[in-house]
Amino acid sequence: MNTLTIRDAVPEDLNALVALEKRCFDLDRLSRRSFQHLLTHGHAFILVAEDGDRAMLGNAVVLLHRSTPLARLYSIAVAPEARGHRVGATLLQDPEGQALQLASSYMPIEDRPDAPPPYS
């Protein structure tokens, strides 16, 4: 796998975010409308993992709560072909730092028991 780059998502990433969501999840997918809201109006940030060819290999959606110092890792997605290459682990390194920079004091990580492990 080429060098992995982590960056903030931008509105031009909308199609790639929706496509990755469809590839990663059968149920409980974020909709195009939800991604669009998060990218433009939401109190959140989305990190994107790309390889050297600028192909989106993963993303992490972090929600920021306006009235509390809490940030929530809402979703993490890793492309099937990128699993086992530490894409999820690399994505998880950045959200906490960004949340703290945006004045959130802590960010607990929740886990669904039926979710496949995205962290490899």
N, CA, C and O atoms as CSV, one atom per row, in Angstrom:
chain,resi,resn,atom,element,x,y,z
A,1,MET,N,N,0.844,-1.177,0.000
A,1,MET,CA,C,0.000,0.000,0.000
A,1,MET,C,C,0.886,1.236,0.000
A,1,MET,O,O,1.913,1.276,0.677
A,2,ASN,N,N,0.479,2.243,-0.764
A,2,ASN,CA,C,1.223,3.494,-0.845
A,2,ASN,C,C,1.141,4.259,0.474
A,2,ASN,O,O,0.488,3.814,1.418
A,3,THR,N,N,1.788,5.379,0.529
A,3,THR,CA,C,1.765,6.231,1.702
A,3,THR,C,C,0.342,6.682,2.008
A,3,THR,O,O,-0.413,7.054,1.109
A,4,LEU,N,N,-0.006,6.644,3.267
A,4,LEU,CA,C,-1.338,7.037,3.699
A,4,LEU,C,C,-1.317,8.494,4.135
A,4,LEU,O,O,-0.434,8.912,4.884
A,5,THR,N,N,-2.297,9.271,3.664
A,5,THR,CA,C,-2.438,10.673,4.029
A,5,THR,C,C,-3.778,10.866,4.721
A,5,THR,O,O,-4.800,10.362,4.254
A,6,ILE,N,N,-3.775,11.595,5.835
A,6,ILE,CA,C,-5.005,11.932,6.541
A,6,ILE,C,C,-5.238,13.430,6.357
A,6,ILE,O,O,-4.332,14.239,6.559
A,7,ARG,N,N,-6.463,13.786,5.970
A,7,ARG,CA,C,-6.799,15.201,5.778
A,7,ARG,C,C,-8.262,15.421,6.138
A,7,ARG,O,O,-9.030,14.469,6.274
A,8,ASP,N,N,-8.635,16.684,6.290
A,8,ASP,CA,C,-10.038,17.031,6.517
A,8,ASP,C,C,-10.816,16.848,5.224
A,8,ASP,O,O,-10.332,17.183,4.143
A,9,ALA,N,N,-12.021,16.316,5.342
A,9,ALA,CA,C,-12.893,16.185,4.170
A,9,ALA,C,C,-13.388,17.560,3.754
A,9,ALA,O,O,-13.533,18.463,4.579
A,10,VAL,N,N,-13.642,17.702,2.470
A,10,VAL,CA,C,-14.182,18.936,1.896
A,10,VAL,C,C,-15.442,18.568,1.108
A,10,VAL,O,O,-15.640,17.400,0.777
A,11,PRO,N,N,-16.298,19.557,0.804
A,11,PRO,CA,C,-17.531,19.241,0.078
A,11,PRO,C,C,-17.316,18.458,-1.222
A,11,PRO,O,O,-18.190,17.688,-1.619
A,12,GLU,N,N,-16.188,18.634,-1.881
A,12,GLU,CA,C,-15.909,17.898,-3.119
A,12,GLU,C,C,-15.718,16.400,-2.877
A,12,GLU,O,O,-15.688,15.627,-3.835
A,13,ASP,N,N,-15.589,15.977,-1.624
A,13,ASP,CA,C,-15.439,14.558,-1.275
A,13,ASP,C,C,-16.780,13.842,-1.148
A,13,ASP,O,O,-16.807,12.635,-0.907
A,14,LEU,N,N,-17.883,14.550,-1.303
A,14,LEU,CA,C,-19.203,13.981,-1.044
A,14,LEU,C,C,-19.440,12.661,-1.776
A,14,LEU,O,O,-19.852,11.685,-1.148
A,15,ASN,N,N,-19.195,12.605,-3.069
A,15,ASN,CA,C,-19.444,11.362,-3.825
A,15,ASN,C,C,-18.585,10.210,-3.325
A,15,ASN,O,O,-19.068,9.084,-3.199
A,16,ALA,N,N,-17.334,10.478,-3.044
A,16,ALA,CA,C,-16.437,9.418,-2.554
A,16,ALA,C,C,-16.841,8.958,-1.157
A,16,ALA,O,O,-16.743,7.768,-0.855
A,17,LEU,N,N,-17.293,9.873,-0.296
A,17,LEU,CA,C,-17.743,9.496,1.045
A,17,LEU,C,C,-18.970,8.587,0.964
A,17,LEU,O,O,-19.046,7.578,1.667
A,18,VAL,N,N,-19.918,8.939,0.119
A,18,VAL,CA,C,-21.139,8.133,-0.041
A,18,VAL,C,C,-20.791,6.759,-0.627
A,18,VAL,O,O,-21.316,5.740,-0.177
A,19,ALA,N,N,-19.923,6.732,-1.611
A,19,ALA,CA,C,-19.524,5.453,-2.226
A,19,ALA,C,C,-18.830,4.549,-1.209
A,19,ALA,O,O,-19.096,3.348,-1.167
A,20,LEU,N,N,-17.947,5.112,-0.393
A,20,LEU,CA,C,-17.246,4.318,0.624
A,20,LEU,C,C,-18.237,3.802,1.660
A,20,LEU,O,O,-18.136,2.653,2.091
A,21,GLU,N,N,-19.182,4.627,2.061
A,21,GLU,CA,C,-20.200,4.223,3.035
A,21,GLU,C,C,-20.970,3.007,2.514
A,21,GLU,O,O,-21.218,2.062,3.262
A,22,LYS,N,N,-21.344,3.029,1.240
A,22,LYS,CA,C,-22.085,1.909,0.642
A,22,LYS,C,C,-21.246,0.642,0.597
A,22,LYS,O,O,-21.770,-0.459,0.763
A,23,ARG,N,N,-19.943,0.793,0.374
A,23,ARG,CA,C,-19.060,-0.381,0.311
A,23,ARG,C,C,-18.797,-0.980,1.688
A,23,ARG,O,O,-18.536,-2.178,1.805
A,24,CYS,N,N,-18.866,-0.157,2.726
A,24,CYS,CA,C,-18.488,-0.613,4.066
A,24,CYS,C,C,-19.654,-1.106,4.919
A,24,CYS,O,O,-19.473,-1.965,5.782
A,25,PHE,N,N,-20.842,-0.570,4.682
A,25,PHE,CA,C,-21.964,-0.873,5.573
A,25,PHE,C,C,-23.191,-1.341,4.793
A,25,PHE,O,O,-23.556,-0.770,3.766
A,26,ASP,N,N,-23.817,-2.403,5.318
A,26,ASP,CA,C,-25.069,-2.874,4.737
A,26,ASP,C,C,-26.264,-2.164,5.366
A,26,ASP,O,O,-27.280,-1.944,4.707
A,27,LEU,N,N,-26.139,-1.809,6.641
A,27,LEU,CA,C,-27.211,-1.156,7.394
A,27,LEU,C,C,-26.656,0.096,8.071
A,27,LEU,O,O,-25.442,0.286,8.145
A,28,ASP,N,N,-27.539,0.929,8.552
A,28,ASP,CA,C,-27.151,2.129,9.306
A,28,ASP,C,C,-26.130,2.991,8.583
A,28,ASP,O,O,-25.178,3.478,9.192
A,29,ARG,N,N,-26.324,3.176,7.307
A,29,ARG,CA,C,-25.421,4.026,6.525
A,29,ARG,C,C,-25.757,5.491,6.724
A,29,ARG,O,O,-26.917,5.853,6.925
A,30,LEU,N,N,-24.735,6.328,6.667
A,30,LEU,CA,C,-24.964,7.769,6.586
A,30,LEU,C,C,-25.449,8.065,5.170
A,30,LEU,O,O,-24.901,7.542,4.200
A,31,SER,N,N,-26.449,8.882,5.058
A,31,SER,CA,C,-26.997,9.225,3.747
A,31,SER,C,C,-26.182,10.340,3.091
A,31,SER,O,O,-25.387,11.017,3.744
A,32,ARG,N,N,-26.395,10.511,1.805
A,32,ARG,CA,C,-25.762,11.622,1.072
A,32,ARG,C,C,-26.123,12.942,1.757
A,32,ARG,O,O,-25.272,13.810,1.952
A,33,ARG,N,N,-27.379,13.070,2.111
A,33,ARG,CA,C,-27.851,14.297,2.756
A,33,ARG,C,C,-27.140,14.530,4.095
A,33,ARG,O,O,-26.767,15.659,4.414
A,34,SER,N,N,-26.955,13.467,4.870
A,34,SER,CA,C,-26.254,13.589,6.156
A,34,SER,C,C,-24.806,14.027,5.953
A,34,SER,O,O,-24.316,14.925,6.639
A,35,PHE,N,N,-24.130,13.383,5.005
A,35,PHE,CA,C,-22.745,13.792,4.732
A,35,PHE,C,C,-22.693,15.254,4.288
A,35,PHE,O,O,-21.833,16.016,4.731
A,36,GLN,N,N,-23.613,15.633,3.414
A,36,GLN,CA,C,-23.621,17.006,2.930
A,36,GLN,C,C,-23.818,17.989,4.088
A,36,GLN,O,O,-23.146,19.017,4.157
A,37,HIS,N,N,-24.734,17.670,4.985
A,37,HIS,CA,C,-24.967,18.531,6.146
A,37,HIS,C,C,-23.712,18.607,7.024
A,37,HIS,O,O,-23.308,19.692,7.442
A,38,LEU,N,N,-23.109,17.464,7.296
A,38,LEU,CA,C,-21.916,17.446,8.139
A,38,LEU,C,C,-20.767,18.239,7.515
A,38,LEU,O,O,-20.013,18.908,8.221
A,39,LEU,N,N,-20.640,18.161,6.209
A,39,LEU,CA,C,-19.564,18.870,5.518
A,39,LEU,C,C,-19.779,20.383,5.467
A,39,LEU,O,O,-18.815,21.146,5.405
A,40,THR,N,N,-21.026,20.812,5.493
A,40,THR,CA,C,-21.286,22.239,5.283
A,40,THR,C,C,-21.901,22.959,6.478
A,40,THR,O,O,-21.649,24.150,6.667
A,41,HIS,N,N,-22.703,22.264,7.290
A,41,HIS,CA,C,-23.404,22.939,8.373
A,41,HIS,C,C,-23.271,22.257,9.723
A,41,HIS,O,O,-23.556,22.862,10.757
A,42,GLY,N,N,-22.851,21.039,9.721
A,42,GLY,CA,C,-22.821,20.283,10.959
A,42,GLY,C,C,-21.735,20.748,11.897
A,42,GLY,O,O,-20.710,21.281,11.472
A,43,HIS,N,N,-21.968,20.541,13.171
A,43,HIS,CA,C,-20.963,20.824,14.187
A,43,HIS,C,C,-20.137,19.536,14.325
A,43,HIS,O,O,-20.262,18.786,15.293
A,44,ALA,N,N,-19.294,19.321,13.320
A,44,ALA,CA,C,-18.569,18.059,13.197
A,44,ALA,C,C,-17.365,18.251,12.293
A,44,ALA,O,O,-17.195,19.298,11.669
A,45,PHE,N,N,-16.536,17.222,12.236
A,45,PHE,CA,C,-15.515,17.179,11.196
A,45,PHE,C,C,-15.384,15.744,10.714
A,45,PHE,O,O,-15.693,14.796,11.436
A,46,ILE,N,N,-14.922,15.607,9.488
A,46,ILE,CA,C,-14.724,14.297,8.874
A,46,ILE,C,C,-13.274,14.238,8.414
A,46,ILE,O,O,-12.802,15.116,7.691
A,47,LEU,N,N,-12.585,13.205,8.838
A,47,LEU,CA,C,-11.224,12.963,8.373
A,47,LEU,C,C,-11.263,11.901,7.291
A,47,LEU,O,O,-12.054,10.961,7.361
A,48,VAL,N,N,-10.413,12.052,6.299
A,48,VAL,CA,C,-10.340,11.140,5.165
A,48,VAL,C,C,-8.936,10.562,5.103
A,48,VAL,O,O,-7.952,11.283,5.268
A,49,ALA,N,N,-8.845,9.254,4.865
A,49,ALA,CA,C,-7.563,8.587,4.636
A,49,ALA,C,C,-7.457,8.286,3.152
A,49,ALA,O,O,-8.341,7.659,2.569
A,50,GLU,N,N,-6.363,8.740,2.546
A,50,GLU,CA,C,-6.126,8.512,1.116
A,50,GLU,C,C,-4.779,7.843,0.924
A,50,GLU,O,O,-3.856,8.024,1.719
A,51,ASP,N,N,-4.683,7.062,-0.153
A,51,ASP,CA,C,-3.384,6.505,-0.515
A,51,ASP,C,C,-2.687,7.488,-1.453
A,51,ASP,O,O,-3.225,8.559,-1.735
A,52,GLY,N,N,-1.526,7.144,-1.926
A,52,GLY,CA,C,-0.750,8.023,-2.793
A,52,GLY,C,C,-1.440,8.370,-4.096
A,52,GLY,O,O,-1.103,9.370,-4.729
A,53,ASP,N,N,-2.409,7.550,-4.508
A,53,ASP,CA,C,-3.167,7.810,-5.738
A,53,ASP,C,C,-4.428,8.630,-5.470
A,53,ASP,O,O,-5.260,8.805,-6.360
A,54,ARG,N,N,-4.568,9.129,-4.245
A,54,ARG,CA,C,-5.717,9.936,-3.808
A,54,ARG,C,C,-7.024,9.141,-3.802
A,54,ARG,O,O,-8.104,9.723,-3.904
A,55,ALA,N,N,-6.930,7.834,-3.685
A,55,ALA,CA,C,-8.126,7.007,-3.536
A,55,ALA,C,C,-8.521,7.023,-2.065
A,55,ALA,O,O,-7.669,6.848,-1.193
A,56,MET,N,N,-9.810,7.232,-1.779
A,56,MET,CA,C,-10.285,7.271,-0.406
A,56,MET,C,C,-10.340,5.852,0.148
A,56,MET,O,O,-11.068,4.999,-0.360
A,57,LEU,N,N,-9.557,5.618,1.196
A,57,LEU,CA,C,-9.493,4.300,1.816
A,57,LEU,C,C,-10.264,4.226,3.126
A,57,LEU,O,O,-10.559,3.137,3.619
A,58,GLY,N,N,-10.587,5.378,3.685
A,58,GLY,CA,C,-11.317,5.378,4.944
A,58,GLY,C,C,-11.727,6.775,5.342
A,58,GLY,O,O,-11.275,7.767,4.769
A,59,ASN,N,N,-12.610,6.832,6.355
A,59,ASN,CA,C,-12.992,8.116,6.929
A,59,ASN,C,C,-13.429,7.932,8.368
A,59,ASN,O,O,-13.827,6.843,8.780
A,60,ALA,N,N,-13.347,9.008,9.119
A,60,ALA,CA,C,-13.825,9.046,10.496
A,60,ALA,C,C,-14.690,10.290,10.649
A,60,ALA,O,O,-14.268,11.397,10.313
A,61,VAL,N,N,-15.900,10.098,11.158
A,61,VAL,CA,C,-16.835,11.193,11.382
A,61,VAL,C,C,-16.872,11.467,12.882
A,61,VAL,O,O,-17.173,10.576,13.676
A,62,VAL,N,N,-16.564,12.711,13.263
A,62,VAL,CA,C,-16.552,13.109,14.669
A,62,VAL,C,C,-17.563,14.230,14.863
A,62,VAL,O,O,-17.507,15.261,14.193
A,63,LEU,N,N,-18.490,14.009,15.796
A,63,LEU,CA,C,-19.491,15.016,16.134
A,63,LEU,C,C,-19.014,15.802,17.347
A,63,LEU,O,O,-18.494,15.228,18.304
A,64,LEU,N,N,-19.190,17.104,17.302
A,64,LEU,CA,C,-18.813,17.985,18.403
A,64,LEU,C,C,-20.092,18.507,19.040
A,64,LEU,O,O,-20.975,19.007,18.343
A,65,HIS,N,N,-20.196,18.398,20.336
A,65,HIS,CA,C,-21.388,18.859,21.049
A,65,HIS,C,C,-21.202,20.309,21.463
A,65,HIS,O,O,-20.218,20.660,22.115
A,66,ARG,N,N,-22.147,21.139,21.082
A,66,ARG,CA,C,-22.030,22.585,21.320
A,66,ARG,C,C,-22.055,22.954,22.796
A,66,ARG,O,O,-21.324,23.853,23.211
A,67,SER,N,N,-22.861,22.299,23.582
A,67,SER,CA,C,-23.044,22.717,24.971
A,67,SER,C,C,-22.203,21.933,25.966
A,67,SER,O,O,-22.281,22.178,27.169
A,68,THR,N,N,-21.401,20.996,25.480
A,68,THR,CA,C,-20.557,20.208,26.388
A,68,THR,C,C,-19.161,20.091,25.795
A,68,THR,O,O,-18.965,20.361,24.610
A,69,PRO,N,N,-18.191,19.692,26.606
A,69,PRO,CA,C,-16.830,19.496,26.090
A,69,PRO,C,C,-16.626,18.099,25.497
A,69,PRO,O,O,-15.513,17.572,25.506
A,70,LEU,N,N,-17.689,17.511,24.989
A,70,LEU,CA,C,-17.647,16.138,24.501
A,70,LEU,C,C,-17.589,16.095,22.976
A,70,LEU,O,O,-18.349,16.785,22.296
A,71,ALA,N,N,-16.701,15.295,22.461
A,71,ALA,CA,C,-16.666,14.973,21.029
A,71,ALA,C,C,-16.994,13.491,20.924
A,71,ALA,O,O,-16.622,12.704,21.795
A,72,ARG,N,N,-17.696,13.109,19.854
A,72,ARG,CA,C,-18.110,11.709,19.705
A,72,ARG,C,C,-17.643,11.172,18.366
A,72,ARG,O,O,-17.969,11.729,17.318
A,73,LEU,N,N,-16.883,10.096,18.401
A,73,LEU,CA,C,-16.538,9.392,17.169
A,73,LEU,C,C,-17.814,8.685,16.729
A,73,LEU,O,O,-18.208,7.668,17.301
A,74,TYR,N,N,-18.444,9.237,15.711
A,74,TYR,CA,C,-19.757,8.762,15.285
A,74,TYR,C,C,-19.651,7.568,14.347
A,74,TYR,O,O,-20.443,6.630,14.432
A,75,SER,N,N,-18.674,7.608,13.460
A,75,SER,CA,C,-18.538,6.537,12.478
A,75,SER,C,C,-17.103,6.464,11.991
A,75,SER,O,O,-16.413,7.478,11.879
A,76,ILE,N,N,-16.675,5.261,11.706
A,76,ILE,CA,C,-15.379,5.050,11.064
A,76,ILE,C,C,-15.589,3.978,9.996
A,76,ILE,O,O,-16.203,2.940,10.244
A,77,ALA,N,N,-15.073,4.251,8.822
A,77,ALA,CA,C,-15.229,3.319,7.700
A,77,ALA,C,C,-13.870,3.091,7.054
A,77,ALA,O,O,-13.112,4.034,6.830
A,78,VAL,N,N,-13.572,1.843,6.761
A,78,VAL,CA,C,-12.327,1.480,6.077
A,78,VAL,C,C,-12.697,0.587,4.897
A,78,VAL,O,O,-13.399,-0.412,5.058
A,79,ALA,N,N,-12.219,0.956,3.714
A,79,ALA,CA,C,-12.505,0.183,2.501
A,79,ALA,C,C,-12.061,-1.268,2.695
A,79,ALA,O,O,-11.014,-1.520,3.292
A,80,PRO,N,N,-12.845,-2.213,2.198
A,80,PRO,CA,C,-12.501,-3.625,2.381
A,80,PRO,C,C,-11.069,-3.963,1.957
A,80,PRO,O,O,-10.393,-4.728,2.645
A,81,GLU,N,N,-10.602,-3.412,0.848
A,81,GLU,CA,C,-9.251,-3.730,0.372
A,81,GLU,C,C,-8.149,-3.097,1.217
A,81,GLU,O,O,-6.979,-3.453,1.079
A,82,ALA,N,N,-8.520,-2.158,2.095
A,82,ALA,CA,C,-7.528,-1.478,2.932
A,82,ALA,C,C,-7.466,-2.053,4.343
A,82,ALA,O,O,-6.596,-1.674,5.127
A,83,ARG,N,N,-8.371,-2.952,4.670
A,83,ARG,CA,C,-8.364,-3.551,6.011
A,83,ARG,C,C,-7.115,-4.402,6.176
A,83,ARG,O,O,-6.676,-5.081,5.248
A,84,GLY,N,N,-6.558,-4.349,7.364
A,84,GLY,CA,C,-5.323,-5.067,7.638
A,84,GLY,C,C,-4.081,-4.242,7.349
A,84,GLY,O,O,-2.961,-4.739,7.473
A,85,HIS,N,N,-4.273,-2.975,6.963
A,85,HIS,CA,C,-3.141,-2.094,6.642
A,85,HIS,C,C,-3.073,-0.892,7.577
A,85,HIS,O,O,-2.425,0.102,7.252
A,86,ARG,N,N,-3.730,-0.966,8.730
A,86,ARG,CA,C,-3.683,0.064,9.771
A,86,ARG,C,C,-4.325,1.393,9.378
A,86,ARG,O,O,-4.001,2.433,9.951
A,87,VAL,N,N,-5.225,1.362,8.413
A,87,VAL,CA,C,-5.927,2.590,8.014
A,87,VAL,C,C,-6.805,3.077,9.165
A,87,VAL,O,O,-6.774,4.258,9.512
A,88,GLY,N,N,-7.583,2.180,9.755
A,88,GLY,CA,C,-8.438,2.561,10.881
A,88,GLY,C,C,-7.639,3.074,12.057
A,88,GLY,O,O,-8.005,4.080,12.665
A,89,ALA,N,N,-6.557,2.400,12.386
A,89,ALA,CA,C,-5.714,2.848,13.505
A,89,ALA,C,C,-5.127,4.231,13.234
A,89,ALA,O,O,-5.039,5.060,14.140
A,90,THR,N,N,-4.730,4.474,12.003
A,90,THR,CA,C,-4.181,5.785,11.645
A,90,THR,C,C,-5.262,6.848,11.734
A,90,THR,O,O,-5.010,7.947,12.230
A,91,LEU,N,N,-6.464,6.537,11.261
A,91,LEU,CA,C,-7.579,7.484,11.368
A,91,LEU,C,C,-7.875,7.814,12.832
A,91,LEU,O,O,-8.177,8.962,13.159
A,92,LEU,N,N,-7.791,6.831,13.699
A,92,LEU,CA,C,-8.111,7.059,15.115
A,92,LEU,C,C,-7.072,7.912,15.831
A,92,LEU,O,O,-7.366,8.453,16.897
A,93,GLN,N,N,-5.887,8.048,15.292
A,93,GLN,CA,C,-4.861,8.880,15.925
A,93,GLN,C,C,-5.197,10.357,15.815
A,93,GLN,O,O,-4.870,11.129,16.716
A,94,ASP,N,N,-5.840,10.767,14.732
A,94,ASP,CA,C,-6.076,12.189,14.475
A,94,ASP,C,C,-7.327,12.780,15.124
A,94,ASP,O,O,-7.262,13.928,15.565
A,95,PRO,N,N,-8.465,12.080,15.214
A,95,PRO,CA,C,-9.671,12.741,15.717
A,95,PRO,C,C,-9.540,13.298,17.125
A,95,PRO,O,O,-10.030,14.391,17.410
A,96,GLU,N,N,-8.888,12.561,18.000
A,96,GLU,CA,C,-8.795,13.043,19.371
A,96,GLU,C,C,-8.016,14.356,19.435
A,96,GLU,O,O,-8.413,15.281,20.142
A,97,GLY,N,N,-6.925,14.435,18.708
A,97,GLY,CA,C,-6.149,15.671,18.677
A,97,GLY,C,C,-6.943,16.829,18.104
A,97,GLY,O,O,-6.891,17.941,18.629
A,98,GLN,N,N,-7.675,16.577,17.037
A,98,GLN,CA,C,-8.495,17.638,16.437
A,98,GLN,C,C,-9.616,18.054,17.377
A,98,GLN,O,O,-9.914,19.243,17.491
A,99,ALA,N,N,-10.236,17.105,18.045
A,99,ALA,CA,C,-11.314,17.432,18.980
A,99,ALA,C,C,-10.791,18.312,20.104
A,99,ALA,O,O,-11.446,19.277,20.499
A,100,LEU,N,N,-9.619,17.983,20.617
A,100,LEU,CA,C,-9.039,18.795,21.688
A,100,LEU,C,C,-8.706,20.200,21.198
A,100,LEU,O,O,-8.870,21.167,21.941
A,101,GLN,N,N,-8.245,20.322,19.970
A,101,GLN,CA,C,-7.966,21.644,19.407
A,101,GLN,C,C,-9.240,22.462,19.253
A,101,GLN,O,O,-9.202,23.691,19.307
A,102,LEU,N,N,-10.363,21.787,19.064
A,102,LEU,CA,C,-11.640,22.479,18.889
A,102,LEU,C,C,-12.378,22.640,20.222
A,102,LEU,O,O,-13.591,22.851,20.243
A,103,ALA,N,N,-11.649,22.540,21.320
A,103,ALA,CA,C,-12.150,22.808,22.676
A,103,ALA,C,C,-13.005,21.693,23.261
A,103,ALA,O,O,-13.762,21.942,24.199
A,104,SER,N,N,-12.912,20.503,22.752
A,104,SER,CA,C,-13.572,19.367,23.386
A,104,SER,C,C,-12.576,18.740,24.346
A,104,SER,O,O,-11.413,18.537,23.999
A,105,SER,N,N,-13.032,18.436,25.548
A,105,SER,CA,C,-12.125,17.907,26.554
A,105,SER,C,C,-11.878,16.412,26.428
A,105,SER,O,O,-10.801,15.925,26.769
A,106,TYR,N,N,-12.866,15.694,25.943
A,106,TYR,CA,C,-12.684,14.249,25.833
A,106,TYR,C,C,-13.555,13.679,24.729
A,106,TYR,O,O,-14.523,14.293,24.278
A,107,MET,N,N,-13.163,12.450,24.301
A,107,MET,CA,C,-13.886,11.794,23.225
A,107,MET,C,C,-13.925,10.298,23.515
A,107,MET,O,O,-12.974,9.585,23.193
A,108,PRO,N,N,-15.017,9.807,24.122
A,108,PRO,CA,C,-15.123,8.370,24.345
A,108,PRO,C,C,-15.348,7.643,23.022
A,108,PRO,O,O,-15.919,8.206,22.088
A,109,ILE,N,N,-14.911,6.428,22.948
A,109,ILE,CA,C,-15.125,5.624,21.746
A,109,ILE,C,C,-16.135,4.540,22.083
A,109,ILE,O,O,-15.939,3.754,23.010
A,110,GLU,N,N,-17.222,4.511,21.314
A,110,GLU,CA,C,-18.268,3.517,21.496
A,110,GLU,C,C,-18.095,2.439,20.447
A,110,GLU,O,O,-17.542,2.688,19.376
A,111,ASP,N,N,-18.567,1.244,20.754
A,111,ASP,CA,C,-18.416,0.130,19.837
A,111,ASP,C,C,-19.725,-0.623,19.743
A,111,ASP,O,O,-20.336,-0.957,20.758
A,112,ARG,N,N,-20.153,-0.890,18.511
A,112,ARG,CA,C,-21.320,-1.742,18.307
A,112,ARG,C,C,-20.843,-3.189,18.323
A,112,ARG,O,O,-19.870,-3.516,17.642
A,113,PRO,N,N,-21.497,-4.062,19.079
A,113,PRO,CA,C,-21.056,-5.453,19.150
A,113,PRO,C,C,-21.083,-6.186,17.810
A,113,PRO,O,O,-20.314,-7.126,17.607
A,114,ASP,N,N,-21.963,-5.765,16.888
A,114,ASP,CA,C,-22.085,-6.457,15.614
A,114,ASP,C,C,-21.255,-5.804,14.508
A,114,ASP,O,O,-21.301,-6.245,13.360
A,115,ALA,N,N,-20.507,-4.769,14.840
A,115,ALA,CA,C,-19.708,-4.072,13.823
A,115,ALA,C,C,-18.429,-4.843,13.539
A,115,ALA,O,O,-17.801,-5.371,14.457
A,116,PRO,N,N,-18.035,-4.911,12.249
A,116,PRO,CA,C,-16.760,-5.552,11.935
A,116,PRO,C,C,-15.615,-4.685,12.441
A,116,PRO,O,O,-15.763,-3.465,12.504
A,117,PRO,N,N,-14.482,-5.272,12.802
A,117,PRO,CA,C,-13.372,-4.471,13.315
A,117,PRO,C,C,-12.756,-3.599,12.217
A,117,PRO,O,O,-12.216,-4.132,11.248
A,118,PRO,N,N,-12.825,-2.264,12.349
A,118,PRO,CA,C,-12.281,-1.382,11.325
A,118,PRO,C,C,-10.845,-0.968,11.604
A,118,PRO,O,O,-10.229,-0.290,10.783
A,119,TYR,N,N,-10.310,-1.360,12.735
A,119,TYR,CA,C,-9.062,-0.765,13.206
A,119,TYR,C,C,-7.803,-1.347,12.601
A,119,TYR,O,O,-6.712,-0.833,12.848
A,120,SER,N,N,-7.918,-2.388,11.827
A,120,SER,CA,C,-6.686,-2.968,11.276
A,120,SER,C,C,-6.267,-2.296,10.015
A,120,SER,O,O,-5.251,-2.665,9.426
